[in-house]
Amino acid sequence: MMTKPLLTPIRLLAQSEFARARAAAPSAHDRLALVADMCRFNCLSAVKKAGSGHLGSSFSAMDLVVWLYFHRMNTVRVGMQDAARDVYFSSKGHDVPGQYAVLHAAGLLSTERLTKLRRLGGLDGHPDVNIPGIEANSGSLGMGISKAKGMAWAKRTRGDGGHVFVLIGDGELQEGQNYEGLMTAANAGLDGLTVIVDHNKYQTDMTVDEISALGDLEAKFRAFGWAVARCDGHSFAAIEDAFATLERSTGRPRVLIADTIKGRGVSFMEPSREPQPGTYVYRWHSGAPDHESFTRGSEELLQRIRTRFAALGLGEPVLEVIGESEPAVAGAPKEFIADAFGEALVELGARRPDLVVLDGDLAADCRVRAFGERYPERFIENGIAEQDMVSMAGGLARSGFLPVVNSFASFLASRANEQIYNNATERSKIIYVCHFGGLIPAGPGKSHQSLRDVALFAALPHCTILAPANAEETKQAITYLVDTPGEVGVLRLSIGPSPRRIEFPPDYRLTEGRGTVLAPGKDAILFGYGPVMLHEALVASEALARQGFGLCVVGHPWLNRVDAEWLREVVAPYTAIYVLEDHGPNGALGDRLLEALASTGSLDGRRLEKFSVRGFPACGSPPEVLQRHGLDGASLAESILGARPVADMTVDERSYTLDAPQ
Amino acid sequence: MMTKPLLTPIRLLAQSEFARARAAAPSAHDRLALVADMCRFNCLSAVKKAGSGHLGSSFSAMDLVVWLYFHRMNTVRVGMQDAARDVYFSSKGHDVPGQYAVLHAAGLLSTERLTKLRRLGGLDGHPDVNIPGIEANSGSLGMGISKAKGMAWAKRTRGDGGHVFVLIGDGELQEGQNYEGLMTAANAGLDGLTVIVDHNKYQTDMTVDEISALGDLEAKFRAFGWAVARCDGHSFAAIEDAFATLERSTGRPRVLIADTIKGRGVSFMEPSREPQPGTYVYRWHSGAPDHESFTRGSEELLQRIRTRFAALGLGEPVLEVIGESEPAVAGAPKEFIADAFGEALVELGARRPDLVVLDGDLAADCRVRAFGERYPERFIENGIAEQDMVSMAGGLARSGFLPVVNSFASFLASRANEQIYNNATERSKIIYVCHFGGLIPAGPGKSHQSLRDVALFAALPHCTILAPANAEETKQAITYLVDTPGEVGVLRLSIGPSPRRIEFPPDYRLTEGRGTVLAPGKDAILFGYGPVMLHEALVASEALARQGFGLCVVGHPWLNRVDAEWLREVVAPYTAIYVLEDHGPNGALGDRLLEALASTGSLDGRRLEKFSVRGFPACGSPPEVLQRHGLDGASLAESILGARPVADMTVDERSYTLDAPQ
């Protein structure tokens, strides 16, 4: 007889409880402390329900955000449509689960919506202005001061009234754009702008000092002409004093350095000891807690809230159950193609002493930590400074090294675009590894889903872009890029886990400009790349086969190289050609296949249709987002059959996990 | 009877003269001062011969560069192949005519090559590593510290020996990437790296303080953990002392703030008085001097050199004549479509009070100064900080303004790529004006020629890109982008002058997704855009008509919008379709036309061929660069006829001027 697993309810404090707490607590600071813990509790539940999200910085910033919304700002009172409202947004954005909890507490967000964090139609994984209370989109770092400057300029120019507050992370201060904003805002004398640094001393999973130390922050801000104050970011009295000091300054923008504790409020999520360089990895930056941690953390917060409620004579807080947490059951291991990349890199490092690996504070996600441990003298942790990392790689390449530059595709291809071009003009060989390419995972949202990177790289001369689909193809691809004479090499990787392992013929060898048949079919041919879309293509092919329609699926990892003669032969039996892009419609494989087909006259009498991510990528679980874009296997099969429904198809919920990085 | 115009010979001091001067001068500093003046003379001649180039900062940096090459660095002695050599490069890069003159003086560059500044096979307008003595490509600002950091890291890791010196401009310090490099280089403890700030207090044409003041530079560098020294950048004794001070510091990278004078060495090129905010425009940042200024400046320098030569008993310096300067003859006025943009912007500003114009220190080239004078409260001069400018525009748009953001295409589309994407995800309406789009002028070189911007913008959802061809179309295009509901609008402008005025039918109205027939022809059809390539297309059509071949030329300003039905009808009479891109081969009009044709089956039995800029754009005069890329009218005509020579065609030398901005 099976024993029923021990479940923990996932609960939210009802919106009504916040009003009760605020009415009952004797002092303003007591009220705020209680509300902050209540918001932490709800934030923890929302992230657990979502399956991913950022707790560490949601909690470090919580007291500041609560202080702003429930004490300093007029926003809740005057409403979001009033031009005189105070404006708050977070530049780092990944702390938005905490802000959502506060907006919910303030009545700006419904409980129902808070239960749908990172789900379609719910709350985006990073801030989006379509969500009530959200003033700016963020998620890629370093843009907030500049954007807030525009808002403060607009307020001053129109005489609207209201102040602009922007929260930035300490790791975020490694991004150069901040210093552009510091300089120009000071020159504009924008005293309607206050920057708050959530100085929790940790970035992705290590201390800021270990990744790329900030040095004397106060001296830096002063040197840029700002009014500076510093305080304990968890003491409302200290926050109030610091703001009072800043508000006496005029004619200059203001910055508050708030010393905070990452994970504040849940004992085991706070760093347990003084950070020791190189020995400590912080666990609670991103990702939902496991069952046991959720249970413990939730209980700890609730206990504190109950004690306060009892002391205030408020009785038991009202909780609404929104789900259940259960212990993880070990499933079949999934393939992460990035693991294969990381392993191959270590192997290549042994025989290629010129290989240098650069990372921008994503070493774990990018699987480059093993290389760094094996070859510390050839591993450069550059912090969140992609432009600097890429130009440094240019200098290394000019000096005879072969740099392998790692970041998420959306940051690397876009933030460092001009630096990549500049390096390319030197005809240096450099390999850019674009992690988290494509639509999935879709929980982090638009700032992280990279659907333009192929177009950005394909516009470079002498660039080869490879998007492998399984572990072996990944190893072959990085080895090809390292060993083949060439210039710009791009390895585009899904961050995984792969929804299925894509199986290749056992003797598969990567051949320039050519793809591989992964499923036969006589009625139409589809070209795709990467594990996510090839999985969906195979799902479609399998479903269509049951309908008697043969869809041939070809894995084509070369995103901007096409062997036109090979292609001509491959498409010869078909009149219907499809390309499934894990990318926007322009500038990726489809355009190159179309051009190759047109160049050999192979399009005469044939039609090519692209399936791609049109518009901005939706945020949600993988199945719902794939379906929203018409890119899940069932939708693809229906499109190919001409909108006739395909029997025997359901959305494939189980191939994907909800876990998402960043 | 005509009087012969008064000509001034353009002359270079022979390479032999530098050895003579260096051997004869009694003290090291005397030698360096004389060599610096001799290099200024040669630099002035090279720029005059080229027709464009940057004198102001070539002259402000000259004493420092001469000091490095002829005193401090081992580079000339050990040679460019020695890993132990000291490395110097300029991050700003536009001062490279001065460096070329120094490399020539040091024997690293031939006299013949120095006579070919900004010409094909000569010396690029911005540094290129294929030129002897050049260590890094630059020209787009702010990358130098990062790249130098890579070189210094490589030297330290391999124990090569040698030091890395990088020169940066003061205006350049507005770019945020510098601060990434300052932070990471300090954290790496790279004491093999010295940054020299050429602090001449002027940027494009106004003072740094007027554009975007740097504040306390010494405090900034100290706050970033660097060893700092400051000195008169024209006193060799002071330079020597400052370097000696810096070299006593270990474990930290070093920066020398060198106070310099822009245009130093030619009296009238130095700022004539203390800069007065808003009232002074510096004339000698870029562009070749007119005949009279060249004659005066050249004479002033030569007089000083002759006096020194005589005093040293060296006799008359040996000069080689490389050309002649003659007074400008007023020709027919040329059209600049950017003028039409600037005029339209002022008109739109009157009826659109929400219009705000942003500039990144290119106000004159971008023709936005008139708007700034008329509506100073709605003009934002943001300095050389494109990312900050774009994100600020995002904040303005969120606050109800309609921002019109200006810079050169290569900087705006690329440097601020992720910020543009972030703004777009907020679904704000913002107009980006990409000036200096395309191949021509080709003198500034790869850092400035923008041949990827259309692909970069076309990868954005909800973006409309227009590239007008004459003044009226430009006015219609900016008016359309301002008045039509929409999201991201891009106006791509050739910087001009237009090689000819492109004539449209008198009743021409911009119609979404449709082009206009500019020349009839029954045998083939060619689509193009912008004044440069449409001129070449018309030249080709005219030549082919003389051969009895009818090439229909269609101006198609919509680079990512195609009315597929209209297109189907337009191409119906033809089997040969050509697209002439002022862009690289991928991601621009050709791909979109191909897709539209394929979608309606209109490609069956037809062939589409793209003419585009393949590889990196060449540097040179417009005719030679167009010819090199096969995009001049004659080459196009030959390609269309199938490589048969076209009679009666010569390269069109007179339609283009050599004058180039930046």
Interface residues (C-beta under 8 A of the other chain):
Chain A: D128 V129 E135 A136 N137 S138 S140 G142 M143 I145 S146 K147 A148 K149 G150 M151 A152 W153 A154 K155 T157 Q174 E175 G176 Q177 N178 Y179 E180 G181 M183 T184 A186 N187 S212 A213 L214 G215 D216 A219 K220 R222 A223 F224 G225 E377 R378 I380 N382 G383 A385 Q387 D388 M389 V390 S391 M392 A393 G394 G395 L396 A397 R398 S399 G400 F401 P403 S410 F411 S414 R415 N417 E418 Q419 Y421 N422 A424 T425 E426 R427 K446 S447 R452 A455 L456 A458 A459 L460 P461 H462 N560 G584 N586 G587 D591 R592 L594 E595 A598 G601 L603 D604 G605 R607 L608 R614 G615 F616
Chain B: D128 V129 E135 A136 N137 S138 S140 G142 M143 I145 S146 K147 A148 K149 G150 M151 A152 W153 A154 K155 T157 Q174 E175 G176 Q177 N178 Y179 E180 G181 M183 T184 A186 N187 S212 A213 L214 G215 D216 A219 K220 R222 A223 F224 G225 E377 R378 I380 N382 G383 A385 Q387 D388 M389 V390 S391 M392 A393 G394 G395 L396 A397 R398 S399 G400 F401 P403 S410 F411 S414 R415 N417 E418 Q419 Y421 N422 A424 T425 E426 R427 K446 S447 R452 A455 L456 A458 A459 L460 P461 H462 N560 G584 N586 G587 D591 R592 L594 E595 A598 G601 L603 D604 G605 R607 L608 R614 G615 F616
